Amino acid sequence: MSEDADRGRNGGGRAEPDEDDADETAAVVRTVGRLVKLWRERASMTQAELGAAIGYCVDLVASVERGRRVPRPEFLSAADEVLGAGGILAAMAKDVAEARYPKKVRDLAKLEAEAVELGAYANHNMHGLLQTEEYARALFSMRKPAYGDDEVERHVAARMARQAILGGPTAPMLTFVQEEVTLHRPIGGRAVLRRQLQRLLELGQLRNVSIQVMPTARDDHAGMGGPVQLLKLKDGAAVGHTEVQLTNRLISDPKEVQILEMRYGIIRAQALTPSESLALVAEALGET
């Protein structure tokens, strides 16, 4: 899953404009900022005094109040206690946390949370659900046009949050097919790649996770159309998700989903078995 893969999806095959997402996030952040300011003034404290009391610089307090910075949960909890807000500011942490993630990521995460089975084929880099935080940060940092530092961290946090579905008693069955080249491409540097390969070996031991590798030498390959993700939901429905450059598309038409399921089934059959794949990952780790 590429650095743009968390940007969005819709049924029409076009990426939704980022402006709508930005407006929604900005509205939440401005509202929280106003609340912080109201409670601060009610407590007869200056921005500098509040910052000193909760361990943040005055510039950050000012930026939060003006809606220019997204406050972290610990900021809101500390401000709530110092200002005597009675839990009102702390209660905004959930809304702010969701606002930190792009709306399109939240939508995809909701679908993944409803899945009983998820299958994905990735060809250029590790699938987002398999990535370490360092690897994800390296991907978003190389994005062109470039993201700012805050935007990089926003996307990294969103990607890490999606990985909650990997474990737990209700975790779905997850199958992944990775191109062999992704085991050798040093995204973020060799140290980052080493930790990423170690992460693959760890995840490959989970009972609900199957990781396969597609050898580069395969002369017959059903995945030439690009990466694909398939989700089977709790209500019995199946949907597909594909990405090509700036376009992220959710596929719900049964005939199209059936085609993607057929292709993914062939991709899995053409790939190495899970045990052979983990052995190849271990070999790549030894060479890195």
C-alpha positions in Angstrom: 0.0 0.0 0.0 1.6 3.2 -1.1 2.0 6.6 0.6 -1.3 7.7 -1.0 -3.2 4.5 -0.1 -4.7 6.0 3.0 -6.0 9.1 1.2 -9.4 8.0 0.1 -11.9 5.8 -1.6 -15.3 6.1 -3.2 -17.6 4.0 -5.5 -17.2 6.3 -8.5 -13.5 5.5 -9.0 -12.2 9.0 -8.3 -10.4 10.2 -5.2 -12.6 12.6 -3.2 -11.2 16.1 -2.8 -9.0 16.7 0.2 -10.7 20.1 0.8 -13.8 18.5 2.3 -11.7 16.4 4.7 -9.6 19.5 5.6 -12.8 21.6 6.3 -14.2 18.9 8.6 -11.0 18.5 10.5 -10.5 22.3 10.8 -14.1 22.7 12.2 -13.4 20.2 15.0 -10.0 21.7 15.8 -11.5 25.3 15.9 -14.3 24.2 18.2 -11.9 22.5 20.6 -9.6 25.6 20.5 -12.5 27.9 21.5 -13.4 25.6 24.4 -9.9 25.7 25.7 -9.8 29.5 25.4 -13.2 29.9 27.2 -12.1 27.6 30.1 -8.8 29.3 30.4 -10.3 32.8 30.5 -12.9 31.5 33.0 -10.0 30.3 35.2 -8.4 33.8 34.8 -5.2 32.3 33.4 -3.0 33.6 30.6 -1.8 31.4 27.8 1.7 31.4 29.3 0.3 30.4 32.7 -1.7 27.5 31.3 1.3 26.3 29.2 3.5 26.3 32.3 0.9 24.5 34.3 0.5 21.7 31.8 4.0 21.5 30.5 3.6 23.0 27.0 5.0 26.2 25.5 2.9 29.3 25.2 3.1 29.2 21.4 1.5 25.7 21.3 -1.3 26.8 23.6 -1.9 29.8 21.4 -1.9 27.7 18.2 -4.4 25.2 19.8 -6.7 28.1 20.8 -6.6 29.5 17.3 -7.4 26.2 15.7 -4.0 26.0 14.0 -2.7 22.9 15.9 -4.5 19.6 16.7 -4.1 19.1 20.5 -3.0 15.7 21.7 -5.2 13.8 24.2 -2.7 14.4 27.0 -2.9 18.1 26.3 -6.6 18.1 26.7 -6.5 15.9 29.8 -4.0 18.1 31.5 -5.8 21.3 30.5 -9.1 19.9 31.8 -7.6 19.2 35.2 -5.8 22.5 35.5 -8.8 24.6 34.3 -11.4 22.6 36.3 -13.4 21.8 33.2 -15.0 18.8 34.8 -14.1 16.4 32.1 -15.5 18.5 29.2 -12.1 19.1 27.6 -10.9 15.6 28.2 -14.1 14.2 26.6 -13.1 16.0 23.3 -10.0 13.7 23.0 -11.9 11.1 21.0 -13.3 13.6 18.5 -9.9 15.3 18.1 -8.2 11.9 17.7 -10.6 11.0 14.9 -10.1 14.4 13.3 -6.4 13.9 13.2 -6.9 11.1 10.7 -8.0 11.8 7.2 -11.8 11.1 6.8 -11.1 8.7 4.0 -8.8 6.7 6.3 -11.6 6.6 8.9 -14.0 5.2 6.3 -11.6 2.5 5.3 -10.8 1.6 8.9 -14.5 1.2 9.6 -14.8 -1.3 6.7 -11.8 -3.2 7.9 -13.3 -3.3 11.4 -16.4 -4.9 10.0 -14.4 -7.5 8.1 -14.3 -11.2 9.0 -11.8 -11.8 6.2 -9.3 -9.5 4.5 -7.0 -10.3 1.6 -4.5 -8.0 0.0 -1.8 -8.1 -2.7 0.9 -5.4 -2.6 3.5 -4.9 -5.2 5.7 -1.9 -4.6 6.0 -1.7 -0.8 4.7 -3.5 2.3 0.9 -3.4 2.8 -0.1 -0.7 5.2 -1.4 -3.2 7.8 2.0 -4.8 7.9 4.1 -1.7 8.1 6.2 -0.6 11.1 5.8 3.0 12.2 9.3 3.8 10.9 8.6 2.3 7.5 5.2 4.1 7.2 6.9 7.4 8.1 9.6 6.9 5.4 6.9 6.2 2.8 4.9 9.3 3.7 8.0 11.4 3.9 9.0 10.6 0.3 5.6 11.5 -1.0 5.5 14.0 -3.9 4.3 16.7 -3.7 5.7 16.6 -0.2 3.7 16.5 3.0 4.6 18.9 5.9 5.8 17.3 9.1 2.4 17.5 10.8 0.7 15.9 7.8 3.2 13.1 7.7 2.6 12.4 11.4 -1.1 12.6 10.9 -1.0 9.9 8.2 1.4 7.7 10.1 -0.9 7.8 13.2 -3.8 6.9 11.0 -2.0 3.9 9.5 -0.9 2.6 12.9 -4.4 3.0 14.2 -5.7 0.7 11.5 -3.5 -2.1 12.6 -5.7 -2.6 15.7 -7.5 -5.3 13.6 -4.4 -7.5 13.6 -5.1 -8.9 17.1 -7.8 -9.5 19.6 -10.5 -12.1 20.0 -12.5 -10.9 17.1 -9.6 -10.3 14.7 -10.5 -11.2 11.1 -8.6 -13.7 9.0 -5.9 -11.8 7.1 -4.0 -12.9 4.1 -1.3 -11.0 2.3 0.7 -11.5 -0.8 3.9 -9.4 -1.1 6.1 -9.0 -4.2 9.6 -10.4 -3.5 11.1 -7.0 -4.4 9.4 -5.5 -1.3 11.7 -7.6 0.9 14.8 -5.9 -0.6 13.7 -2.3 -1.3 15.4 -0.3 1.5 12.6 2.2 2.1 13.8 4.4 4.9 17.3 2.8 4.9 18.6 -0.7 5.7 17.9 -0.4 9.5 14.3 0.4 8.8 14.0 -2.5 6.3 15.6 -4.9 8.9 12.9 -4.0 11.5 10.2 -4.2 8.8 11.3 -7.8 7.9 11.4 -8.7 11.6 7.9 -7.4 11.9 6.8 -9.6 9.0 8.3 -12.7 10.7 6.4 -11.8 13.9 3.1 -11.2 12.2 3.5 -14.4 10.2 3.3 -16.4 13.5 -0.2 -15.1 14.3 -2.9 -17.7 13.8 -5.1 -15.3 11.9 -2.4 -13.9 9.6 -1.0 -15.6 6.5 1.9 -13.9 4.6 3.0 -15.1 1.1 5.6 -13.9 -1.2 5.3 -13.7 -5.0 8.7 -14.6 -6.5 10.1 -12.1 -9.0 11.0 -15.0 -11.3 7.3 -16.0 -11.9 6.6 -15.8 -15.7 2.8 -16.1 -15.2 1.3 -13.5 -12.8 -2.3 -12.7 -12.2 -1.4 -9.5 -10.4 -0.2 -7.4 -13.3 -3.2 -5.1 -12.9 -1.8 -3.7 -9.7 -2.5 -4.0 -5.9 -5.9 -5.1 -4.6 -7.6 -5.5 -1.3 -10.7 -7.6 -0.7 -12.9 -7.5 2.4 -15.7 -9.9 3.4 -17.9 -8.2 5.9 -20.0 -9.5 8.8 -23.2 -9.1 6.9 -22.0 -11.4 4.1 -21.2 -8.6 1.7 -17.9 -8.5 -0.1 -16.1 -5.4 -1.4 -12.9 -4.6 -3.2 -10.5 -1.7 -2.9 -8.0 -0.7 -5.6 -5.5 2.1 -6.0 -3.8 3.6 -9.0 -1.7 6.7 -8.4 -4.2 9.4 -7.2 -7.3 7.2 -7.6 -8.6 5.1 -4.8 -11.8 3.1 -5.6 -14.2 1.1 -3.5 -15.7 -1.7 -5.6 -19.0 -3.1 -4.5 -20.5 -4.4 -7.8 -20.8 -8.2 -7.4 -19.5 -8.9 -10.9 -16.4 -6.8 -10.4 -15.8 -8.1 -6.9 -16.0 -11.7 -8.3 -13.3 -10.8 -10.9 -11.1 -9.5 -8.1 -11.7 -12.5 -6.0 -10.7 -14.8 -8.9 -7.6 -12.8 -9.5 -6.6 -12.8 -5.9 -7.2 -16.5 -5.6 -4.8 -17.1 -8.6 -2.2 -14.7 -7.1 -2.2 -16.7 -3.9 -1.9 -20.0 -5.8 1.1 -18.6 -7.8 2.9 -17.3 -4.7 5.1 -19.3 -2.4 3.4 -21.0 0.5 3.3 -19.2 3.9 6.1 -21.4 5.3 8.3 -20.9 2.2 7.5 -17.2 2.2 8.6 -16.7 5.9 11.8 -18.7 5.1 12.5 -16.2 2.2 11.8 -13.3 4.5 14.3 -14.7 7.1 16.8 -15.1 4.3 16.3 -11.5 3.2 16.7 -10.4 6.8 20.0 -12.2 7.0 21.2 -10.5 3.9 20.1 -7.0 4.9 
